[in-house]
Amino acid sequence: MNNTHNLYPEIDLYQSGWLPVSPAHQIYFEQCGNPAGQPVVFLHGGPGSGCNPNQRRFFDPSHYRIILLDQRGCGRSKPQGCVEQNTTADLVSDLEVLRQSLEIERWLVFGGSWGSTLALAYAVAHPDTVDGLILRGIFLSRPHELQWFLKDVKNFFPEVWEKLVTYLPADERNDLLQAYYRRIFDADKNVSLPAACVWNAYESAIMSLHAPSSPTVTPADEVQIARAKVQLHYIMHGCFVSERPLLEEAKALAHIPTVIVQGRYDMVCPPITAWELGKVMPHAELQMIPDAGHSAMEPGTAAALVAATERFKIRPPA
């Protein structure tokens, strides 16, 4: 292990490709690490963001068979930005198709932010395939969580929230979701791209307790639009879980070892949700990182996540 925040060194892939999961969708997936190792699947956040090379670095590549994927419409999955046939149930189904296609019997499931929602939904649907759960920045898409993200966070980031709101004409500011949805789904790129950039910048600006030490890379135009489209599609539908008693359902996962890592000053997914999840999963280890926001790459959070992957190692028989 090395360097920044105890992450493992950068690692190359040994396989990548696209898996057809429906008549409309092909999901991008990749594998790295030890092909004969303990399988772990990484579920990215968003919804809409896609996976990136740094996310491979939470896992010991000599031990783990590391699987990452871009969810429907995200990243390199095809068609990019497609929201038809794109629901949480579809994503859960895709994970099963991927697991079976890779001939994996059971795997460790690692998910952050929206990925924690998807990880819980998957584990509830397919508990016999899950060796353990590592969850970060817990999000359950309940109405008050979306209210926080879209409005109440202005109490801490008034200048960031103001940029999101004042981009819109005054007569459209009472319904931010509808106003941004109309623009971002507009066929005219001169309308959709600027709105997508403003929307995406809003979440990025509230991700970390401290500003990143290095500048972030600006995504390509198509990625900006696709990410915003998928996220707005999910939020407009309560991420297809807002009417589910997901906290209640999580009680059925008491047999699955679980670690919950939460930034104390997470402004995207406030800590109360992680606390409530810990209450219904008392067997889970809840770690509240005292000097962290939402980003998985903040030092305390990254170190805790790597430590969790170390503890979940299943030693092969001698």
Helices and strands as residue ranges (DSSP letters): G 4-6, E 13-20, E 26-33, E 38-43, G 53-58, E 64-69, H 88-101, E 107-112, H 114-125, G 127-129, E 130-136, H 143-150, G 152-155, H 158-166, G 170-172, H 176-184, H 189-205, H 221-236, G 238-240, H 246-250, G 251-253, E 258-263, H 272-280, E 285-289, H 299-311
